[in-house]
Amino acid sequence: MFSEKLLTGRNILVTGGGTGLGKSMASRFLELGAEIHICGRRKSVCDETATELMDLYGGHVTSHGVDIRNALAVDEMVEAIFKDAPLTDLVNNAAGNFISRTEDLSSRGFDAVANIVMHGTFYVTHAVGRRWIAHKLRGNVVSITVTWVRNGSPYVVPSAMSKSAVHAMTMSLAAEWGHYGIRLNTIAPGEIPTEGMSKRIKPGDEAGARTRAANPMGRVGTMEELQNLAVFLISGGCDWINGETIAMDGGQALAMGGNFYQLRDWTDADWEKAREQIKAQNEKDRTARG
């Protein structure tokens, strides 16, 4: 549905671009002619992704090992990118989440999500945006949020709070920075199964099973659908879209709330089992990182 070299001349940074949704969006941008930067805490993973994508599509992907919770590290990365060639677009995709009864949360557990999703997203957006303004450049930001920014969600309160902050940032900066030619929008996808997140927010479930049972369209989302919407928002096809959050969930949030309210029926034993499964996934990830 998009012309072959639609994004030629674009220089796009995708946070959390080494895996999952970020990798998928980066691959499509590259395929359509953009130059790509991806960043993540695990430099080795980003390096492997960069090599894989260039082998598949050609073009150029630069990987950066950076923890976006560190504002100084973010600023240094963005400065290095702009010295080579200014960014034209930013995709805020990096995130973290897990399910928990809020009374069981520790401050460390809350910060593990909030420091990535709220603080990290702001640090990257601020570092990129102020350079666009200083150099009198137009720019475009697409952030990945959730439908819960409109109605909250039990059992993922750190994520609901932090994603709501990104939603508020998007609306606020759309109004503040619009006259510079800088647009900000968000995509709020429903479930698009990825291994790591499925095991942290729906441990023990077959990936997508609960969504297929509840969704008005009877299915989960696909990576291709997310790619297409992200491409459209940065393509210039309608540059008057600014400050919007676009849900892509088959109408599930309208029909069912789109959140984790159904977990109210879980017993103490269910929550203990979920905690153990999440711990096991975290340990598996640490082992994979070496």
C-alpha positions in Angstrom: 0.0 0.0 0.0 3.1 2.3 0.2 5.4 3.4 -2.6 8.7 1.5 -2.7 11.0 4.4 -1.6 8.4 6.4 0.5 10.8 7.1 3.3 14.0 7.8 1.3 15.8 10.7 3.0 14.4 10.0 6.4 16.7 9.4 9.4 14.7 7.6 12.1 15.5 6.6 15.7 13.6 3.7 17.2 14.1 3.2 20.9 13.9 -0.5 22.0 14.5 -1.3 18.4 16.5 -4.5 18.9 13.5 -6.7 19.5 9.7 -7.0 19.3 7.6 -4.2 18.0 10.5 -1.8 17.7 12.4 -4.2 15.5 9.4 -4.8 13.4 8.8 -1.1 12.8 12.5 -0.4 12.1 12.5 -3.2 9.5 9.6 -1.7 7.6 11.1 1.9 7.7 14.4 0.4 6.3 12.6 -1.5 3.6 10.9 1.8 2.5 14.2 3.6 2.2 14.9 5.2 5.5 18.2 5.3 7.4 17.7 3.8 10.8 19.1 4.1 14.3 18.1 1.6 16.9 18.9 1.7 20.6 18.6 -0.6 23.6 20.3 -1.5 26.8 21.8 -4.6 25.2 24.2 -3.4 22.6 24.8 -7.0 21.4 21.1 -7.5 20.6 20.9 -4.2 18.7 24.1 -5.1 16.8 22.6 -8.5 15.8 19.3 -6.8 14.7 21.2 -4.2 12.7 23.1 -6.8 10.8 20.0 -9.0 10.2 18.0 -6.1 8.8 20.7 -4.8 6.5 21.2 -8.4 5.2 17.5 -8.5 4.5 16.9 -5.0 3.1 20.2 -3.3 2.5 20.4 0.3 3.5 22.0 1.4 6.8 21.1 0.6 10.4 23.2 2.0 13.2 22.9 0.4 16.7 23.4 2.2 20.0 23.8 0.6 23.4 22.1 3.1 25.8 19.9 2.9 28.8 17.3 5.6 28.2 16.8 5.9 32.0 20.1 7.8 32.0 19.5 11.3 30.7 23.2 12.1 30.1 23.7 8.9 28.1 20.6 9.7 26.0 21.8 13.2 25.3 25.3 11.9 24.3 23.7 9.4 21.9 21.4 12.0 20.3 24.3 14.5 20.0 26.4 11.9 18.2 23.5 11.0 15.8 22.9 14.7 14.9 26.6 15.3 14.3 26.4 12.7 11.6 23.0 13.6 10.2 20.0 15.2 12.0 17.1 12.9 12.8 13.8 13.4 10.9 11.7 11.2 13.1 11.6 9.5 16.5 9.7 6.4 17.5 9.4 6.0 21.3 8.9 2.3 21.6 11.1 1.2 24.6 9.0 0.1 27.5 8.6 -2.3 30.4 5.6 -3.9 32.1 4.5 -6.7 34.4 1.3 -7.6 36.2 1.1 -7.3 40.0 -1.4 -6.5 42.6 -0.5 -2.9 43.5 -0.4 -3.7 47.2 2.4 -6.2 46.4 4.5 -3.7 44.4 7.8 -2.5 45.7 9.2 1.0 45.0 11.9 -0.7 42.9 9.2 -2.5 40.9 7.3 0.8 40.3 10.6 2.5 39.2 11.5 -0.3 36.9 8.6 0.6 34.7 8.3 4.4 35.3 12.0 5.1 34.8 11.9 3.6 31.3 8.4 4.5 30.1 7.9 8.0 31.6 11.4 9.3 32.3 13.2 7.6 29.4 10.6 8.6 26.9 10.8 12.2 28.0 14.6 12.2 28.0 14.8 11.0 24.4 12.0 13.3 23.2 13.5 16.3 24.9 17.0 15.6 23.6 15.8 15.2 20.0 13.1 18.0 20.1 15.4 20.7 21.4 17.9 20.0 18.7 15.2 20.2 16.0 14.2 23.6 17.5 17.8 24.9 17.8 18.5 23.9 14.1 15.1 25.1 12.9 14.2 21.6 11.6 10.8 20.0 11.3 10.3 16.8 13.2 7.9 14.0 13.9 7.5 11.8 17.1 5.4 8.6 17.3 5.2 7.0 20.7 3.7 3.6 21.5 1.2 3.9 24.4 -1.8 1.7 25.4 -5.6 2.1 25.4 -5.6 2.2 29.2 -4.4 5.9 29.1 -8.1 6.6 28.6 -9.6 4.5 31.4 -6.7 3.2 33.5 -6.0 -0.4 34.3 -5.8 -2.4 37.5 -2.8 -4.7 38.1 -0.5 -2.7 35.8 -0.6 0.7 37.7 3.0 1.7 37.0 2.5 1.2 33.3 -1.0 2.9 33.3 0.5 5.9 35.1 3.6 6.1 32.9 1.9 5.6 29.6 -0.6 8.2 30.6 2.3 10.6 31.2 3.5 9.9 27.6 -0.1 10.5 26.4 -0.1 13.9 28.3 3.4 14.8 26.9 2.2 14.1 23.4 -0.8 16.4 23.7 1.1 19.1 25.5 4.1 19.2 23.2 1.8 19.0 20.1 0.4 22.3 21.2 3.7 23.8 22.4 6.0 22.6 19.5 3.5 22.6 16.6 4.5 26.1 15.4 8.1 24.7 15.0 6.8 22.1 12.6 7.2 19.3 15.1 4.3 16.8 15.4 3.7 14.3 18.1 1.2 11.4 18.0 0.8 8.0 19.7 -0.3 4.5 18.7 -2.2 2.5 21.3 -2.1 -1.1 20.1 -4.0 -3.9 21.5 -2.3 -7.3 21.9 0.3 -8.1 19.3 2.0 -11.2 20.9 5.7 -11.0 21.5 7.5 -13.6 23.7 8.9 -11.5 26.4 5.9 -9.2 27.1 3.4 -12.0 26.8 5.2 -13.9 29.6 5.3 -10.9 31.9 1.8 -9.5 31.5 -0.1 -12.8 30.7 2.0 -15.5 32.3 0.7 -19.0 31.8 -1.7 -18.0 29.0 -1.3 -19.2 25.4 -0.2 -16.0 23.6 -3.3 -14.2 22.4 -5.8 -16.6 23.7 -7.6 -14.3 26.0 -7.7 -11.5 23.4 -9.1 -13.7 20.8 -11.9 -14.8 23.2 -12.8 -11.2 24.1 -12.1 -9.1 21.1 -15.0 -7.9 18.9 -13.0 -9.1 15.8 -12.0 -12.4 17.4 -8.2 -12.0 16.9 -5.0 -10.3 18.0 -3.2 -7.6 16.1 -0.4 -8.2 13.6 3.1 -6.7 13.3 2.2 -5.7 9.7 -0.8 -3.6 10.9 1.4 -1.8 13.4 4.1 -1.2 10.7 1.5 0.3 8.3 0.1 2.7 10.9 3.5 3.8 12.0 4.6 4.4 8.4 1.5 6.4 7.7 2.0 8.7 10.7 5.6 9.5 9.7 5.0 9.5 5.9 3.7 13.0 5.5 0.4 11.6 4.2 -1.5 13.8 6.7 0.7 16.1 8.5 -2.2 17.8 10.2 -2.6 14.9 12.6 -1.0 16.2 15.7 -1.5 15.4 19.4 -3.6 12.3 18.7 -3.7 8.8 20.3 -4.8 6.3 17.7 -6.1 3.0 19.1 -5.4 -0.1 17.1 -7.2 -2.9 19.0 -10.1 -4.2 17.0 -12.5 -2.2 19.2 -11.6 -4.2 22.3 -11.2 -1.2 24.6 -14.6 0.0 23.6 -16.2 -3.3 24.2 -14.3 -4.7 27.2 -12.2 -1.8 28.6 -9.1 -3.3 27.0 -7.3 -3.7 30.4 -6.6 -6.2 33.1 -9.8 -6.0 35.1 -10.5 -9.7 34.5 -7.7 -10.5 36.9 -9.9 -9.5 39.8 -10.9 -13.2 40.1 -7.3 -14.5 40.6 -6.6 -16.1 44.0 -3.4 -15.7 46.1 -2.2 -18.9 44.5 -2.7 -17.6 41.0 -0.7 -14.4 41.9 2.1 -16.5 43.4 2.3 -18.7 40.3 2.4 -15.6 38.1 5.2 -14.1 40.1 7.3 -17.3 39.8 6.7 -17.3 36.0 7.7 -13.7 35.7 10.9 -14.3 37.8 11.7 -17.3 35.6 11.4 -15.2 32.4 13.6 -12.4 33.9 16.2 -15.0 34.8 16.0 -16.5 31.3 16.6 -13.0 29.8 19.5 -12.3 32.2 21.1 -15.6 31.1 20.6 -14.7 27.4 22.4 -11.4 28.0 25.4 -13.3 29.5 
